[in-house]
Amino acid sequence: MEKQNVFEHIAERTGGDIYIGVVGPVRTGKSTFIKKMMELALIPHMKNAAEKERAQDELPQSAAGRTIMTTEPKFIPN
């Protein structure tokens, strides 16, 4: 039986890009989750310095307390 890797299959179909949607109510840590995941799992493994810098610049901003820092995303193609 052939072993299938879901992530490899998605990467082939999307040209290497994987988009993950994170949804939930206000003030539940969606942006914090995205930022931490990127900082711990993805950015350290990027080899291209320009791509790494751009990824860090595109991370969501976060704030403590009642301040809402994130806004409605606008699609801007690379």
Secondary structure by P-SEA (a helix, b strand, c coil): cbbbbaaaaaaaaaccbbbbbbbbcccccaaaaaaaaaacccccccccaaaaaaaaaaccccccccccccccbbbbcc
